[in-house]
């Protein structure tokens, strides 16, 4: 079996792309499968793994004019997609896998398949809800209809990594949606530095400073914690222009090695994930899954997918609307709550059975 993953949106280590596909490649290797990945030609990565090929368009949609950019990259990816498809079109034990995309990428795939009679499968992993997006839902249904006619309905699979999102997407796509685990997690056996009992560390992880990630909440917590001499909030240094200088604020490098990232995750007293409910009501967070899998203590927002997951294990203490009186005191109290730590360990055990390279490998085999 071969998996050919197309990664049109990867540019660097920031975000989930790199670690996700490294883990997916490991999961495939456990089954004896070959894993190939296709990336944009310009990348800022520490190294290019084996069987990764920089052949796609350099998609800069976030900095280009959005409408013109969509047209530009729709056209630019047709030829490289077609070359990939032609090279594997006769292999019936082969799968094209795309897990982070916009409409122009699926449209490029559909056009690239014209006049081809491929035998491979296509797996499309959706990360975002289509609720209240009637035109986008309709376009996705058209593409799925086309792909199903071209490849066969059993050879086109829609996937996601959230049970809430799967239920929503099935209604909008009118197509079965299966749930995959999140593979890029690590076990707890990592050596961790000792926590300071005198200074509590609250970490807001991630290298992308965006409002949907709770930027406003972090600013609020910084202001409220000025009176607390034993609380330190840690953020990436790319956010210096946003947060400025605070006595209880610590900047760390935006780019962390995997070992550094794991060390910060495990040594922080709390992992701050105050993501906005409107953006994360069904959407998953890889950082949240990594936190639980490492036995860290994440706190999050009511009504999000992360809150839904915590509620399954009775961890309502970790869910906030961020308007609570004495929020800094409440957060500080969590760091000494032994019952919370015990429940996190139970959740961690369940998560590592599912959200792991091994769990992802089992899911691939079932597909």
C-alpha positions as CSV (number, residue, x, y, z in Angstrom):
1,X,0.0,0.0,0.0
2,X,1.1,3.5,-0.8
3,X,-0.1,6.8,0.6
4,X,0.6,10.0,-1.4
5,X,-0.1,13.0,0.8
6,X,-0.4,16.4,-0.8
7,X,0.4,19.3,1.5
8,X,-0.4,22.5,-0.4
9,X,-0.4,24.7,2.8
10,X,2.8,23.7,4.5
11,X,5.6,26.3,4.7
12,X,7.5,25.7,7.9
13,X,7.3,23.9,11.3
14,X,4.7,26.3,12.6
15,X,1.3,24.7,12.8
16,X,0.5,21.0,12.7
17,X,1.5,20.2,9.2
18,X,5.1,19.0,9.7
19,X,4.6,17.0,12.9
20,X,1.3,15.6,11.7
21,X,2.7,14.1,8.5
22,X,5.9,12.9,10.2
23,X,3.7,10.9,12.6
24,X,1.4,9.7,9.8
25,X,4.5,8.5,7.9
26,X,5.6,6.5,11.0
27,X,2.1,5.1,11.3
28,X,2.1,3.9,7.7
29,X,5.6,2.3,8.2
30,X,4.2,0.2,11.1
31,X,1.9,-1.4,8.5
32,X,4.7,-1.8,6.0
33,X,3.2,0.9,3.8
34,X,5.1,3.5,1.8
35,X,4.3,7.2,2.5
36,X,5.1,10.0,0.1
37,X,4.4,13.7,0.6
38,X,4.3,16.6,-1.9
39,X,4.9,20.1,-0.6
40,X,5.3,23.6,-2.1
41,X,8.7,24.2,-3.7
42,X,9.7,26.9,-1.2
43,X,9.9,25.6,2.4
44,X,11.4,26.6,5.7
45,X,12.0,23.2,7.2
46,X,14.9,21.9,9.2
47,X,15.2,19.0,6.8
48,X,13.1,17.3,4.1
49,X,12.1,13.7,5.2
50,X,12.6,10.8,2.9
51,X,10.0,10.5,0.1
52,X,8.9,14.2,0.5
53,X,9.0,16.1,-2.7
54,X,8.8,19.9,-3.1
55,X,6.8,20.1,-6.4
56,X,3.6,22.1,-5.6
57,X,2.9,25.8,-6.1
58,X,4.2,28.2,-3.4
59,X,0.8,29.0,-1.9
60,X,1.0,32.4,-0.2
61,X,-2.7,33.0,0.0
62,X,-2.4,34.6,3.4
63,X,-0.3,37.4,2.0
64,X,-1.5,37.6,-1.5
65,X,-4.8,39.2,-2.6
66,X,-7.2,36.5,-1.5
67,X,-9.5,36.3,-4.6
68,X,-6.7,36.6,-7.1
69,X,-4.6,34.2,-5.0
70,X,-7.2,31.5,-5.1
71,X,-7.4,31.7,-8.9
72,X,-3.6,31.8,-9.2
73,X,-2.9,28.8,-7.0
74,X,-5.9,26.8,-8.5
75,X,-4.2,27.1,-11.9
76,X,-0.6,26.7,-10.6
77,X,-1.3,23.3,-8.9
78,X,-3.1,21.6,-11.8
79,X,0.1,20.6,-13.6
80,X,2.0,19.2,-10.5
81,X,-1.2,17.4,-9.3
82,X,-1.6,15.9,-12.8
83,X,2.0,14.7,-12.8
84,X,1.5,13.0,-9.4
85,X,-1.8,11.4,-10.5
86,X,-0.4,10.1,-13.8
87,X,2.6,8.5,-12.1
88,X,0.2,6.4,-9.9
89,X,-3.0,6.2,-11.9
90,X,-2.7,2.4,-12.5
91,X,-2.0,1.5,-8.9
92,X,-5.1,0.3,-7.1
93,X,-3.3,-0.1,-3.8
94,X,-2.5,3.6,-3.6
95,X,-4.2,6.5,-1.9
96,X,-4.1,10.3,-2.4
97,X,-4.5,12.0,1.1
98,X,-5.2,15.7,1.6
99,X,-5.8,17.0,5.1
100,X,-5.6,20.8,5.0
101,X,-6.9,22.6,2.0
102,X,-9.2,25.2,0.6
103,X,-11.6,25.0,-2.3
104,X,-9.0,25.9,-4.9
105,X,-7.0,22.9,-4.0
106,X,-9.9,20.4,-4.4
107,X,-10.8,22.2,-7.7
108,X,-7.2,21.7,-8.9
109,X,-7.4,18.0,-8.1
110,X,-10.7,17.6,-10.0
111,X,-9.3,19.4,-13.1
112,X,-6.1,17.4,-12.9
113,X,-8.1,14.2,-13.1
114,X,-9.8,15.1,-16.4
115,X,-9.1,12.4,-19.1
116,X,-7.5,10.1,-16.5
117,X,-8.9,6.8,-15.5
118,X,-7.2,6.3,-12.1
119,X,-7.5,3.3,-9.9
120,X,-6.3,4.9,-6.7
121,X,-8.4,6.2,-3.7
122,X,-8.7,9.7,-2.4
123,X,-9.0,10.5,1.3
124,X,-10.1,14.1,2.2
125,X,-9.8,15.1,5.8
126,X,-12.0,18.1,6.8
127,X,-10.9,20.3,9.7
128,X,-13.6,23.0,9.6
129,X,-17.4,23.1,9.9
130,X,-19.5,24.0,6.9
131,X,-22.5,25.1,8.9
132,X,-24.1,28.3,7.6
133,X,-21.9,28.1,4.5
134,X,-24.5,26.9,1.9
135,X,-22.5,27.8,-1.2
136,X,-19.3,26.2,0.1
137,X,-21.3,23.0,1.1
138,X,-22.9,22.9,-2.3
139,X,-19.5,23.2,-4.0
140,X,-18.0,20.4,-1.8
141,X,-21.0,18.2,-2.8
142,X,-20.3,18.8,-6.5
143,X,-16.7,17.9,-6.1
144,X,-17.6,14.8,-4.1
145,X,-20.1,13.8,-6.8
146,X,-17.4,14.3,-9.5
147,X,-14.8,12.4,-7.6
148,X,-17.2,9.5,-6.8
149,X,-18.1,9.2,-10.5
150,X,-14.4,9.4,-11.6
151,X,-13.0,6.9,-9.0
152,X,-16.0,5.1,-7.6
153,X,-18.0,5.9,-4.5
154,X,-16.1,3.4,-2.4
155,X,-12.8,4.9,-3.4
156,X,-13.5,8.4,-2.1
157,X,-13.5,8.8,1.7
158,X,-14.3,11.9,3.8
159,X,-12.5,12.1,7.1
160,X,-12.2,14.4,10.1
161,X,-10.6,14.2,13.6
162,X,-13.6,15.3,15.6
163,X,-16.8,13.4,16.5
164,X,-18.7,16.6,16.7
165,X,-17.4,17.8,13.3
166,X,-18.2,14.4,11.7
167,X,-21.8,14.6,12.7
168,X,-22.1,18.2,11.4
169,X,-20.2,17.5,8.1
170,X,-22.3,14.4,7.3
171,X,-25.4,16.7,7.1
172,X,-23.7,19.3,5.0
173,X,-21.8,17.0,2.7
174,X,-24.5,14.4,2.5
175,X,-21.7,11.9,2.5
176,X,-20.3,9.5,5.2
177,X,-17.6,11.0,7.3
178,X,-15.2,8.8,9.4
179,X,-13.1,10.0,12.4
180,X,-9.3,9.6,12.4
181,X,-7.1,9.9,15.5
182,X,-4.6,12.7,15.9
183,X,-1.2,11.0,15.5
184,X,1.4,13.6,16.6
185,X,1.5,12.9,20.3
186,X,4.3,11.9,22.6
187,X,4.5,9.6,25.6
188,X,5.1,11.0,29.1
189,X,8.4,9.2,29.6
190,X,10.2,12.4,28.5
191,X,12.6,13.8,31.2
192,X,11.0,17.0,32.5
193,X,12.6,19.8,34.5
194,X,11.3,20.3,38.1
195,X,8.5,22.9,38.5
196,X,9.2,25.8,40.7
197,X,6.9,25.9,43.7
198,X,7.6,29.7,44.1
199,X,6.6,30.7,40.6
200,X,3.7,29.3,38.6
201,X,4.1,29.1,34.9
202,X,1.1,29.5,32.5
203,X,2.0,28.8,28.9
204,X,0.1,30.0,25.8
205,X,1.7,27.6,23.2
206,X,1.8,28.1,19.4
207,X,3.7,30.2,16.9
208,X,0.6,31.9,15.3
209,X,-0.7,34.9,17.1
210,X,-4.4,35.0,16.1
211,X,-7.6,36.3,17.7
212,X,-9.2,32.9,17.4
213,X,-6.5,31.4,19.6
214,X,-7.6,33.7,22.5
215,X,-5.2,36.6,22.1
216,X,-7.6,39.0,23.8
217,X,-8.0,36.6,26.8
218,X,-4.2,36.4,27.2
219,X,-4.0,40.2,27.3
220,X,-6.7,40.2,29.9
221,X,-4.9,37.6,32.0
222,X,-1.7,39.6,31.8
223,X,-3.4,42.7,33.1
224,X,-5.2,40.8,35.9
225,X,-2.0,39.0,37.0
226,X,0.0,42.2,37.6
227,X,-1.0,42.0,41.2
228,X,0.2,38.4,41.4
229,X,3.9,38.2,42.1
230,X,4.1,34.4,41.7
231,X,2.5,34.0,38.2
232,X,4.4,34.0,34.9
233,X,2.7,33.9,31.6
234,X,4.9,32.5,28.8
235,X,4.2,33.3,25.1
236,X,6.1,33.1,21.8
237,X,8.4,36.1,21.0
238,X,6.5,36.7,17.7
239,X,3.8,38.2,19.9
240,X,6.0,41.0,21.4
241,X,4.4,43.7,19.3
242,X,1.0,42.7,20.6
243,X,1.7,42.2,24.3
244,X,4.7,44.6,24.9
245,X,6.4,44.4,28.2
246,X,4.9,43.1,31.5
247,X,6.7,42.2,34.7
248,X,5.0,38.7,34.7
249,X,5.4,38.0,31.0
250,X,8.2,35.8,29.5
251,X,8.9,35.4,25.9
252,X,10.4,32.3,24.4
253,X,11.5,31.5,20.9
254,X,8.7,31.1,18.3
255,X,10.5,28.2,16.8
256,X,11.0,25.4,19.4
257,X,12.6,22.1,18.7
258,X,10.4,19.1,19.5
259,X,12.3,18.4,22.7
260,X,12.0,22.1,23.8
261,X,8.3,22.1,23.0
262,X,7.7,18.9,25.0
263,X,9.7,20.3,27.9
264,X,7.7,23.5,28.1
265,X,4.4,21.5,27.8
266,X,5.4,19.2,30.7
267,X,7.0,21.8,32.9
268,X,4.3,24.4,32.7
269,X,1.8,24.4,35.5
270,X,-1.1,25.2,33.1
271,X,-1.4,25.2,29.3
272,X,-3.6,28.2,28.3
273,X,-6.0,27.4,25.4
274,X,-8.6,30.1,25.6
275,X,-9.7,29.6,22.0
276,X,-12.9,31.3,20.8
277,X,-16.0,29.2,21.0
278,X,-17.3,30.4,17.6
279,X,-14.2,29.1,15.9
280,X,-13.6,25.9,18.0
281,X,-17.1,24.6,18.8
282,X,-16.4,21.5,16.7
283,X,-12.8,22.0,15.4
284,X,-10.0,20.1,17.1
285,X,-6.8,21.3,18.6
286,X,-3.6,19.3,18.2
287,X,-2.0,21.2,21.0
288,X,-4.8,20.2,23.4
289,X,-4.4,16.5,22.4
290,X,-0.6,16.8,22.9
291,X,-1.1,18.4,26.3
292,X,-3.4,15.6,27.5
293,X,-1.1,12.9,26.0
294,X,1.8,14.4,28.0
295,X,-0.1,14.6,31.2
296,X,-0.1,18.4,31.2
297,X,-3.1,20.5,32.5
298,X,-4.8,22.5,29.7
299,X,-7.5,25.1,30.5
300,X,-10.0,26.1,27.8
301,X,-13.2,27.9,26.8
302,X,-16.8,26.7,27.4
303,X,-18.6,25.4,24.3
304,X,-15.4,24.4,22.5
305,X,-14.5,20.9,21.2
306,X,-11.8,20.9,23.9
307,X,-14.4,21.5,26.6
308,X,-16.5,18.7,25.1
309,X,-13.5,16.3,25.5
310,X,-12.8,17.4,29.1
311,X,-16.4,16.9,30.1
312,X,-16.2,13.3,29.0
313,X,-13.7,12.8,31.8
314,X,-15.4,15.0,34.4
315,X,-12.8,17.7,34.1
316,X,-15.2,20.7,34.2
317,X,-12.8,22.5,36.5
318,X,-10.6,23.2,33.4
319,X,-13.4,24.9,31.5
320,X,-13.9,28.7,31.7
321,X,-15.9,31.5,30.1
322,X,-13.0,33.8,31.2
323,X,-15.3,36.3,32.9
324,X,-15.1,34.6,36.3
325,X,-14.3,36.7,39.3
326,X,-10.8,36.0,40.6
327,X,-9.9,34.1,37.5
328,X,-6.1,34.2,38.3
329,X,-6.8,32.8,41.7
330,X,-8.9,30.0,40.3
331,X,-6.3,29.1,37.7
332,X,-3.6,29.1,40.4
333,X,-5.7,26.8,42.6
334,X,-5.9,24.2,39.8
335,X,-2.1,23.7,40.0
336,X,-2.5,22.2,43.4
337,X,-5.7,20.1,42.7
338,X,-4.7,16.5,43.1
339,X,-8.1,15.2,42.0
340,X,-7.7,17.1,38.7
341,X,-4.3,15.5,38.2
342,X,-5.8,12.1,38.7
343,X,-8.5,12.6,36.2
344,X,-6.0,13.9,33.7
345,X,-4.0,10.7,34.1
346,X,-7.1,8.7,33.3
347,X,-7.8,10.8,30.2
348,X,-4.2,10.6,29.2
349,X,-4.4,6.8,29.2
350,X,-7.5,6.8,27.0
351,X,-6.0,9.4,24.6
352,X,-2.7,7.5,24.1
353,X,-4.7,4.5,23.1
354,X,-6.4,6.4,20.3
355,X,-4.5,9.6,19.6
356,X,-1.1,8.2,18.8
357,X,1.0,6.8,16.0
358,X,-0.2,3.3,16.9
359,X,-3.8,4.4,17.0
360,X,-3.5,6.2,13.7
361,X,-1.9,3.1,12.2
362,X,-4.9,1.0,13.3
363,X,-7.3,3.5,11.8
364,X,-5.4,3.5,8.5
365,X,-5.7,-0.3,8.3
366,X,-9.4,-0.1,9.0
367,X,-9.9,2.4,6.1
